[in-house]
Amino acid sequence: MECKKVIILGAGLTGLYLAHLLKKEKISFQILEARNRVGGRILTHYQKDSAPIEMGATWFGEKHRKFKQVISELNIHYFEQYLGNTAIYEPISSSPHQLVQLPPNDDPSFRIQGGTFELIKALTKKIAVDEIQLNEQVDRVEYSDKKFHVFTKNKNYYGEIVVSTLPPNLLVNSIEFMPQLPENLVIVSQNTHTWMGESIKIGLRFDAPFWRNDRLSGTIFSNVGPVTEMYEHNDVDDQFFALKGFLSGAYFSMSKDQRLEIVLNQLKKYYGDSVLHYRSYEELIWQNENFTFQPYSGSIYPHQNNGNPIFQNSYCDNRLHIAGTETAQQFGGYMEGAIQSAEIVFDKILKAIM
C-alpha cells in the first residue's frame, strides 16, 4: 500500500484545513475519519425552505483573526448575530422571569451565511475524494523505522508523519500506540476538557418571529433552565425563523420526546402557546457522540488544559503531532483555535521536510 507523507486523524476543521494547506504545497496526505461524514464538531441541520440550525460550532468574533482570514480566502460570507435590545432573564426559580435591557454590544458575534457547514463544504471541495476515507475508526498506531503503520477496523495505512486532530481525551482512550505515548502526555490528555463534549444543542423552527413582539425577546438567559441560553437563529435574509440554544447537559439520558417536552414547558412561560406551533425541533447530544466525547477520569472544568504546553511537543522522532482546538495556545475550544493549531502543525511539517 502507498505510503503517504502525512496521515491525518479526523476530518473536522483542523484536519480539513491542515489538508488544505498540505494540498497547496503538493504534500501527500490521507485523512482518516471514524464518522460517516466530515465536519467533526461542525454540523448544520438543513431543511428545505427553513432556517439552517447549528448543532455544533456557531459563533466567532472580531478577535478571531485567523479564522476570519480563512473564510475570506474561501469567499465565505458572514453576518452579525442578532441579539436585540432586550433579553428574557430568569435569575431564580422563586421569582418570575424579567425583560431586561441589554447594554450596547461592542464585541458582537458572527455567524456564517448558510450555516457553519459551508466552511466544511468549501474545504472538502479542495480535497480529492480518495484523500478522505470515512468510516475508518483507528484502533492502533505503530511506529518503527521512521514509518507509521495505522490500523483501522477495515484497512491498514502507512505514512511518514501522523497528525491527530482528535480531542486529546478521546485520542488516548480510543487508540493504542506502540511504542506507548509518554505517561505525562496521557495524564494531561485524560484531564483535558473536550470542547462541546457536555453540550446539548437545541433548535426550533417557526413560521414567524413572534418573539419580536412587544415585551418579548428571542434572547434568553436562565439560571433556572433547563434551557440556559437561547438566541434568535433566523437565516441571513430574515426570511426563515428559528430559535437555537443550549439545554443543560444533565438531560442527556432522557428521550428526545422528553427533552422536547421540558423545552416547550419552559418556553411557554415566556411566549405562551405561540411556541407550541413550531415547525420542527432539532437537537444534538454531544455527550452521546462516541467519536467526540469520552468520559473523563475525574472532574473537569471548562477549557481545563486547553493549550497545555505538552501539546506543543512532537513525539516519535518529531513525526507524531497532537493538533486540534484543545491544543491551541490561544482560543482553545474555538474555531479560531482549530485554525491556529492546523497552521502550527503545518509549519512543523514544512520545516521537517524542507
C-alpha positions, 0 to 999 in steps of 0.5 A: 500500500502507498505510503503517504507523507502525512496521515491525518486523524479526523476530518473536522476543521483542523484536519480539513484545513491542515489538508488544505494547506498540505494540498497547496504545497503538493504534500501527500496526505490521507485523512482518516475519519471514524464518522460517516461524514466530515465536519467533526464538531461542525454540523448544520441541520438543513431543511428545505425552505427553513432556517439552517440550525447549528448543532455544533460550532456557531459563533466567532468574533472580531478577535478571531483573526485567523479564522476570519482570514480563512473564510475570506480566502474561501469567499465565505460570507458572514453576518452579525448575530442578532441579539436585540435590545432586550433579553428574557432573564430568569435569575431564580426559580422563586421569582418570575422571569424579567425583560431586561435591557441589554447594554450596547454590544461592542464585541458582537458575534458572527455567524456564517451565511448558510450555516457553519457547514459551508466552511466544511463544504468549501474545504472538502471541495479542495480535497480529492475524494480518495484523500478522505476515507470515512468510516475508518475508526483507528484502533492502533498506531505503530511506529518503527523505522521512521514509518507509521503503520495505522490500523483501522477496523477495515484497512491498514495505512502507512505514512511518514508523519501522523497528525491527530486532530482528535480531542486529546481525551478521546485520542488516548482512550480510543487508540493504542500506540506502540511504542506507548505515548509518554505517561505525562502526555496521557495524564494531561490528555485524560484531564483535558476538557473536550470542547462541546463534549457536555453540550446539548444543542437545541433548535426550533423552527417557526413560521414567524418571529413572534418573539419580536413582539412587544415585551418579548425577546428571542434572547434568553438567559436562565439560571433556572433552565433547563434551557440556559441560553437561547438566541434568535437563529433566523437565516441571513435574509430574515426570511426563515425563523428559528430559535437555537440554544443550549439545554443543560447537559444533565438531560442527556439520558432522557428521550428526545420526546422528553427533552422536547417536552421540558423545552416547550414547558419552559418556553411557554412561560415566556411566549405562551402557546405561540411556541407550541406551533413550531415547525420542527425541533432539532437537537444534538447530544454531544455527550452521546457522540462516541467519536467526540466525547469520552468520559473523563477520569475525574472532574473537569472544568471548562477549557481545563488544559486547553493549550497545555504546553505538552501539546506543543511537543512532537513525539516519535522522532518529531513525526507524531503531532497532537493538533486540534482546538484543545491544543491551541495556545490561544482560543482553545475550544474555538474555531479560531483555535482549530485554525491556529493549531492546523497552521502550527502543525503545518509549519512543523511539517514544512520545516521537517521536510524542507 
